[in-house]
Amino acid sequence: MDPDLHSILDRLMDEDILVPCMMCLVGITAIVCGTLSSAIKSVARERTRREIAAYLAEGSLTAEQAERILKAKNPDRCA
């Protein structure tokens, strides 16, 4: 193994550097996962709105039914 690479790996494996790097990695992963989750929920919500609008346009739903569906709270939310 290259001596320079070995010294770099030794420095990275030091607890003073490894723990903060792991904490940063966990934080970045949490932020990315949260952002992706929010984007997926937003796309699904918009798709549902478009589908309800299509049902309303074809006459399968009344305006009151569509409004009630759109105002309904998400059951997995606590607020």
C-alpha positions as CSV (number, residue, x, y, z in Angstrom):
1,M,0.0,0.0,0.0
2,D,1.2,3.5,-0.8
3,P,2.6,5.2,2.3
4,D,0.8,8.5,1.6
5,L,-2.5,6.7,1.3
6,H,-1.8,4.8,4.5
7,S,-1.1,8.0,6.4
8,I,-4.3,9.6,5.1
9,L,-6.3,6.6,6.1
10,D,-4.7,6.6,9.6
11,R,-5.7,10.3,10.0
12,L,-9.3,9.6,8.8
13,M,-9.7,6.7,11.2
14,D,-8.8,8.9,14.2
15,E,-11.8,9.4,16.4
16,D,-11.5,13.1,16.4
17,I,-12.2,13.2,12.6
18,L,-14.2,10.0,12.1
19,V,-17.1,10.9,14.5
20,P,-17.8,14.4,13.1
21,C,-17.6,13.1,9.5
22,M,-20.1,10.3,10.4
23,M,-22.4,12.9,12.1
24,C,-22.3,15.1,9.0
25,L,-23.0,12.1,6.7
26,V,-26.1,11.2,8.8
27,G,-27.3,14.8,8.7
28,I,-26.9,15.1,5.0
29,T,-28.6,11.8,4.5
30,A,-31.6,12.9,6.6
31,I,-31.9,16.1,4.7
32,V,-31.8,14.4,1.3
33,C,-34.4,11.8,2.4
34,G,-36.7,14.4,3.9
35,T,-36.5,16.5,0.7
36,L,-37.3,13.4,-1.5
37,S,-40.2,12.4,0.7
38,S,-41.6,15.9,0.5
39,A,-41.3,16.0,-3.3
40,I,-43.0,12.6,-3.7
41,K,-45.9,13.7,-1.5
42,S,-46.3,16.9,-3.4
43,V,-46.4,15.1,-6.8
44,A,-48.9,12.6,-5.4
45,R,-51.1,15.4,-4.0
46,E,-51.1,17.2,-7.4
47,R,-51.9,14.0,-9.3
48,T,-54.9,13.5,-7.0
49,R,-56.1,17.0,-7.6
50,R,-55.8,16.5,-11.4
51,E,-57.8,13.2,-11.1
52,I,-60.5,14.9,-9.1
53,A,-60.7,17.7,-11.6
54,A,-61.1,15.2,-14.4
55,Y,-63.9,13.4,-12.5
56,L,-65.5,16.7,-11.9
57,A,-65.2,17.6,-15.6
58,E,-66.8,14.4,-16.8
59,G,-69.6,14.7,-14.3
60,S,-68.8,11.7,-12.1
61,L,-68.5,14.0,-9.1
62,T,-70.4,17.0,-8.1
63,A,-68.6,20.2,-7.1
64,E,-69.5,19.7,-3.5
65,Q,-68.1,16.2,-3.5
66,A,-64.9,17.3,-5.1
67,E,-64.5,20.2,-2.6
68,R,-65.1,17.8,0.3
69,I,-62.5,15.4,-0.9
70,L,-59.9,18.1,-1.5
71,K,-60.5,19.6,2.0
72,A,-60.2,16.2,3.7
73,K,-57.3,16.0,6.1
74,N,-54.5,13.5,5.5
75,P,-55.2,10.6,8.0
76,D,-51.5,10.0,8.7
77,R,-50.9,13.6,9.9
78,C,-51.3,14.6,13.5
79,A,-52.4,18.2,12.9
